[in-house]
Structure formats: C-alpha cells, structure tokens
C-alpha cells in the first residue's frame, strides 16, 4: 500500500511540472536575469532593448553571458573583448554582451580605423585581417569628446585558427560600394551581385557622408548570384503584407540590415525556397513572450527588431518561416 502511495505522489508531482516555454523575453540590461534563464537552457537569439531567448540546451551544458559596454572608448573596449575572448566569450552583435557556449572556443578581436574625410578605407588594412582568418562581425559606435563620434568595424577570429604568414589560399575579397544616395548603392550592389559578390554588412561612411555597404566575393559557392531590394515601413499591416508578397517570390529579410535606416531583402538565384512572415508589435516583455509562444507562431523564428520612424516610433519584431514551395517568378 505504501508503495502505491509513493508512486501516486510521484506521478502527481511530475504532472504539476509544466514544460518550459520555447521562448522567454527579458530586458536587455538585466544580465543576472539573462544568466538565470541561460542556466535553464535558454540562449540569446535576438538582442535589443528586449532580449529574446530560446530553449536550446540542457543543463549543465548551458550558455553564459557577460556585459561588455563600449562606453569606455575604443582601446578599453578592445581590451575587454580580447580579455573575455580568451575566456571563451564571443561578442554578440548589437547585444552589448559576450556569449560563452557550452563547449567554448577562444576568440581574438581587432578594429579597422573609420573612413577618412574622403570616405576611403584602406583595402590593405582589410586584407591584412582577412588573410589572418578574421571576419567582419559588427560595427561599434564610439562617442567623441569633441565633434561627432564614429563607428568602427569589428573583426573576430577563433584563436585556434592560426594566422597565415604566407597565405596559401586567397582570403575572400571584401569591398565597399558607396554613393550619395541609397538607391544608387542598391544599383551598385545588384551589379556586383551578378559578378559573384554578396551583401555582408552596413557601411558607415563617417564624416564623408553618403551611403554604403560592405560586400564579399562568394563564388563559386553562389555562382547563381543574388538580387537585392529595399523594403519600407509605414505600418504593421503594410509591413506584413509587403514582406509576405516579397517572400512568395523568394526574397527574404537581411537581419543585419534591420538596424540601418534602409532595410534590405535578398533573393538567391537558382533556389525555389519561399518565405512567410509574421509581424508583432513590441511593447512589454510579458505580452511579447506570450505572442512568441502562441500556437499560431509554430514554425516561425524571430529574426530581429525594426522601427517605423514617425510620431509614434513603433517597434516591430519580425518572424520568418522558410518553405520549399515553388515560388512565382
């Protein structure tokens, strides 16, 4: 009899333990709260004022986070990056934090100087980093004591990846397309995409002004080429409608461009994949978390925040779901 009572109590307690939700949302500055969720198996997947975390690991093999603030200036921040990188922390673009994986690697970081007044960044500086297996991971803005600040381009490499004193293979070419108008940059981007280049990162032209993008040569892997378009934001319904129309034609949102003032779509040549989108208005952590875990979001993945510039300054979260259905040309 006692045995059956113990079994009944055990079953009752097990039934009361609800499964963890797939997504949790926490304010970005609360690093203790972020790590408390990470201890349960969550990982940061979308940074911002609200961090979106997804259940991805099983304790004790969990992620860990540390705050890394660039407010102390370029040199102090670079020292912090390299110090934390030696302990297995990887910079999270746009997040203000470093992330350590359950089985971490070590990282090293380097900046390249911002463009000069004529808008030129020395290509040999870029090549000297890419030849040592560094890759572009973010643009970090530093305020200046006098005059305007500047965004510097951050490169990262794994420590295990040994530098090449004499490269045996040529590093992927990284270039910049620039113009005084965004539409002209888009034209250049599409021309270069036909020649084996792909969009890489927004380019900050500094005091020279204008618009620009970093591009990287990717052939033969992308010999079919890419095509690019901008999309605009006037409201939630319009954004949802436009993105889904473009997604049916194989265009998908470029997440790293969501922080820029012009937003980009990319279509890969030779592929039949299509994309569906959901748009969620962002206000507080609790309703956003409920929306992410709702049954109708199954299969959709949050990819980033975007803002509508206007009187209200609305913020939206974009969710994406790929499909292999044939697209209309």
N, C-alpha and C positions, 0 to 999 in steps of 0.2 A: 504493500500500500504506500509506504513512504517513498519507494522508488517512483511510483506513478505520480505522486505529488510533486517530486523534484522535476520530473520530465515535463509536467504540465506548467510549472512555474518558468522553466527554461524556455519552453515554447512561447509562453505569453510575453516574456521579456524580449525575445527575438522579434516577435511580431510588432512590438512597440517601437523598435529601432527603425526609423524610416530611412530609405536610401538617400545618400547625399544628392542634392540637385546638381545638374551638369554644370551650371554657371553660377558664379557668385559675383557680386559687384560691391566694390569698396572705394572710398575716397582715396585719391592718389597719394596724398601726403601722409597717410596713416600706415607707415611702414610696419609697425607692430601688428596691425590688423592684416596686412598683406601676408606677413610671415605666418600668422596664426592660421590663415586659410591654406598657405603653402604646406604647412605641417599636416594638413588633412589630405593632401594630394592635388591641390589646385596649382595651376600655372598661369602667369600673366600672359594674355594673348592680345589684348588691345589696351594700350596705355592712353592716358588722357587725364582730365580732371576726375573722372571716374574710371578706375581700373576694372577691366573685365577679366575674370579668371575662370578657367575651365578645368574640370576634373580630369587629370591626365596621368597621375602616378599613384603608386600605392606605398604608404609608409612602410619601412623607414626610408625608401628611395624617393625622396621628395626634393622640390626646388627650394632655393633660398634667395632672399633679396636684401640688398643694402642700398641706402640712399646715396646718390652721388650728385652733388649740386655744382653747376658750373659758375656760380656767382662769385667765387673767389678769384676768377681770372684764368686765363689760358694755361699758364705754367702749372699753377696749383691743381687745376682740373686734370691736366695731362698726367701729372704725378699720381693723382688719386686713381685715375683709370689704370695706369700701369701697376700700381701697388695692388689694387683689387684684382686686376687681371692675373697677377702672379698667384693669387689665392683662388683662382677659378671663376671669378665673376666676369661676365660678359655684359657690355653696355647694351641696354635696351633702347633703341632709337625712339626719341620722343617721350621717354618714360621717366627720366630723371633717376633711374635706378640701375643697378647691376644685378644680373641674374646668375646664380650658380646652379648648374644642372646636377641631377643625382650622381652622375659619374663625370665630374667636370674635367675640362681641358683648361689650359692656361692661355692667356692672351696678352698681346702687346699692342700699343696704340701709337699713332702718330698723326699730326695735323699737317696740312699744307697751308701756306700763307694765303690770306684772302687776295682777290684780284687787285691789281694796281689801279690807279686813276684812269688808265686807258682801257681797263676791263680785261686785261690779259693775265692768264695764269700760266706760268712756265710749264710747257709739256714735259720737259726733262725731269721736273720735280715729281710729276705724276708717275712717269715711267720708272723712276728710281724706287718708288714704293711698290708698284705693281710687280716689278721684277723680283722683289723680295717677298712676294706672296701676300702683300697687304691687299685688302679690298675695301672699297668705299662703303661705309655703314651709316653715316649720318652727317648732317650739318648742324653745328652748335653755335649759337649766337652768344657773343661776349660784348657786354656794355663797355663803353669807353669813358674814361674820366673826363676827357674833353672831346667834343664832337660826337658824331654818330658811331655806334658800335659796328661790328662786322660779324658775319657768320663764317666760321672756318670749317673746312671739310675734314671729317674724321675718318681715318683708315684703321683697320683692325687686321691682325693676323694671329693664327694659332702659333704658340711658342714652338710646338713640335715641328711645324713647317719650317725647315731650315732655310735661311736666306740663300739666294743664288748669287755667288760672287761672279760667276760666268754663266749666265742663263743658257741652258741647253735648248729650251723652247721659248719662243717669244710670248711674253705676257699679253693677255687680251688688251687691245687698244682702247683707251678711254679718251674721248674727245668732248668738246663743248660746242653746242650750237647756240648762237646768240643773235639777238635782233632788238630793235627798239620797240617792236610790237609783238604781242603774244601770238597773233595769227601767223606772222612771218616765221617765228620759231617753229610753230607747228608744221608749216610748209617744209622747212629745212629738215625737221625730224622725220617726216614721211619720205623725203628724198633719200636721206641717209639710211632709212629702214629698208629701202629697196636694194641697198648695197651691202646688206649684212650687219647693220647696226640695230641695237635695241635700246629703248629708253632705260636709263639707270637711276637718275636722281635729279631733283630740282637743283638748279644752279643759282647761287646768289651772286649777282653781278656787282655787289658792293657799291662804292661811291660812283662808279661809272654809270649806274642806272641801266634800264632796259630789262630784257627778259632772257632766259637761257635755260638749257637743260644739259646734264651730263648724259652722254650716250656711250655704249660699249659695243665693240665688234663681237659678234657671237657666231658667225659662220664657222664651220659648216653645220653646227647644231641647229641653226634657224635659217637654213637656206631658202625656205619658203617665204621668209620675210614677215614683217609686221605692218600694221596700219594703225594710225592714231587719230583720235577725235577728242575735242573738248566736250564737256557737258556743263550745263549751268544749273543754278539752284534758285528757284523763285518761290517754292513752297513744297510741303511734304507730298501732296498728291501729284503735283507736276513731276517731282523728282522720281517718285516711284514709277510713274507711267513711262517717263523717258528712259530710265535705266533698264526697265524690262523690255521696252521696244528695242533698245540697242543690244541687250543681252540675247534676244532671239536671233540677232544677226551675228552673234559670235563675239561681240565686243564686251570686255569686262573692265571693271574699275581697276585703276592702278593705285593700290592703297598708299604708297609712299607719297603720292601727289595730293592726297586729301588735305594736307596741312598747308598747301600753296593756295594762292588766290585764284588760279585757274586749275580746273580738275580734268583729269585725263582718262580716256578709255583706250584700250589696246585690243587689237584682234590679230591672232596668229594665223598666218597663211597655211593652207593645207590641213586645217583641223575642222572637225564638224561639231565641236563642243559648243553648247549654248549655256546661257547663264540667266538665272532668275534672281530677283532682288526683293527684299523687304526693307522698308524704312521705318524706323522707330524714333519718335520724338523723345529727346533726352531731358529729364528734369532731375529726379532724385534717384538714389541707389535702389530703394526698395521696389518702386514700380518698374524700373528698368530690368531688375533681376527677375521679377515675375514675368515680364514680357519675354525675356530670353528663354525662360524655362517653360513657356506655354507650349502645348502640343502642336499648334499650328506653325511653330518655328522649327520643327524637326527637319533636319537635313540642311538648314541654313546655318552659315557660320558668320559671326561678326567679324568685319574686316577693318573698321575704322570709323572715326567721327568726321563729320563735315558740318560746316556752318553756313547759314544763309545770312549774308550781310544785309542789314536793314535796320528799321526802327526797333524790331524786337530781338534781333540777333539769335534766331532759333538755331538749336544744335540738334543734329540728327545722327543716329547710328545706322550704318549700312550693314545689311546681312546679305550674304551671297550663297547661292546653291548652283553648282555646275550640273549639267545634264549632257548626255551623249546624243540627244535627239538631233536630227538633221536640221541645219539652220537654213533660212531663206537667204539667197544671195542678193 
